[in-house]
Each structure stands twice: as structure tokens, then as C-alpha cells.
């Protein structure tokens, strides 16, 4: 099984079902489309100010275009974002799995949310493609693991015998 390292709070937003697409600058490789991957929360996270700003947009301007452009489900996202600010999200660990659907272009996804552009972060170059994150399976306990850039092989279960 392949793993994808994603910065917090984005990894936990996927596992919570609040983030239906993982935005990337490139289309998902054919080899993982239709496959289950591990969602790995990286040891790095986004700036706290970025997350505070997101919560502020949800609270003050729930129907604003900037809020809708994030393509997040507000009711599921806000508790995760608050947990991030409280320091309660796992880092450097596998936290669950998701089935990767057929990738969609950023503009197509934006149209679904009723906006001209789609991007759930300040990194516009990563919003070209949305990888649908489907059939989410959250793990009850994070499994500590060192991540890597891009897709990487998740170790087999016997590698984690001590962690379980």
C-alpha cells in the first residue's frame, strides 16, 4: 500500500471527512487511482495564522466566495482546525486510509462549490488537480512513522507490532 504525507491540519481534515479533495499540482498517478492509500500526517504543519484565518472566515463570512473556495465542509472542518490550534492533532504518523477516486481539475471542483477557483490553502500552485478522498477509514490510534515526499511505500503490519 502507498502512503501520502500531508501537513496538518490537512491530513486530519481528510480523515474527518471535511476535506473531500487532496489538491495537488499534478494529476494522481494512474497506479493509485481506485486504490486505498495511507494518509500520513507529516511532522511539519501549516502556520497557526493560516488556520486562525480559516476559522475566522468560517465564523464571520460563511457564505463568502473566499470561504467556499476552500472546498471544505464547515461543520466537520472547524472542530479539526480548533484541535490543531490546541495542539491536539497527531504528527509524523499514519492516521487512516482513503480510497483515491478519479482526479478532477480544480476549476471543475470549484464549479461544484459555486466559485471560480478552488484552493484549500495559500499555495495556489497546488490547486490544479483534486484527488477525491473517498471511503475514509480513520485509525483509532495513530501509527508513528517517518514520512516522505510524494507517494511512498507504507510498511507492512508486522513492522508496527510494537506500536499496536
N, C-alpha and C positions, 0 to 999 in steps of 0.2 A: 504494500500500500504506500502511496506517496503522501507526503506531508507538505503543507504550505505554512510558512511562518508569516504571521500577520501581527503588526503592532497593536498594542492595547490602546484604546478600548475596542478597536475594530474586531478583533478576534472574538471577544465576548459578545459583541453586538450580533455577530453571525450566529453564535451558539444560542443566544436568547431568541432568535427569530426576528430581531429588529432590523437586521441588515440583509435584505434578500439578495443582494448582489455584491460580489467582491470586485471592485473596479480595478482594472489593470490597464496599462498602456498597450497591451498586446492581447490577441485572441488566445483563449485557453488552448494548450496543446491538444490535438486530437486524441492522444493516448489517455487523457484523463476525463474527457467528456463522457458522461454516462458512468463514471466511476466514483467510488467513495474515497475521499481524502481525509487525512487528519488535519484538523485546524489547530495549529501550534501558536500559542501566544508568545511572541518574542520577548527578549529581555529588555528591549527598548520600547518606549511608549511615546505617544504624541505629547506635545506641550499641554500642560494643565490649562493654559489660557484658551487654547483651541476648544477644549472640551467645555470650559465655562461658557465660552461664546455660544456653543451649540445649545447648551441648556437655556441660555438667555433667549436665543431665537425661538426655541420651542415655547418658552413661557410668555414672551412678550409679543411675538409675531407668528402664531401657529399657522396662519394661512398665507404668510408672505412667500414670495417666489424663492427667496434665499433659503427658507426653511424646507420647502418642498424639494429643492434641488438636491438636498442631502439623500433623498430616496430612502429614508429610514421610517420605520413605524414608531411614531412618537411614544405611544403608551408602553411599548416594550423597550424603547431606547433610553428614556430618561432614567429609569432605575439603574441601568448598567452604567450610564455616564456618571451618575451620582456615586455609585460604588467605586468607579475609577478615581474620582476626586477624593474619596475617603481612603484610598489605598487598599481596597479590598479585592482587586482582581489578580488572578494568578499571572505570573510572569515566567518566561522560559519553561513552558510546559505545554504538553498536548492537553486540550480541554474538551475535545469531542470530535465528531466527524460530520461531514456533509457530502451529499451527492452533488456532483458538478453537472449542471444542465447545459444545454446548448447556449454558447455565448451570444450576447446581443450587443449591438452597438450602443454607445452612450446616448445618442440622440433618440433612438427607439425607446430606450428605458425612460428618458426624460419625458417623452410624449405620454407614457403610461401614468406619470406623476403630474401631468398637466403643466410642464415647464419646458423652457427652451434648451436647457442643459442639465446634465446630471453629474453630480460630484459630491461625495460624502466627506471630502477633506479639502484642505487648501492646496493640494497637489494636482493641478489641472491636467498635467501630462499623464496621470494615471486613470483618467476617466474615459478613455477611448472605447474600452470594452467592459461589459459587465458579465461576470461569470455567475450564473444563478446558483445559489446555495440552497439546495433542496434536501428534504428528508433529514433534517438535523438530528443528530444524536449527541446529547450532552453527556459527558462523563461525570460520574458523581465525585470523583477525585481527580484533580489534575495530575498528570504524569510528567515529572520533571524530565526535560530533555533539552539538549543544546540544539538550537535551530540553525538553519542555513538559508541563504538567499535562493529564490526560485523554488522549484519543486525538488524535494529530496526524499530518499527512501526512509520510511518510518521503520524503526527496528521491530523485529517480531516480538510477540508477547513474552517469550522466555527472557528477553533482555530486561524486562521490568519486574521480574519475580519479586525482588526485594522491595520495590515501590508499592506493590499491590497488597 
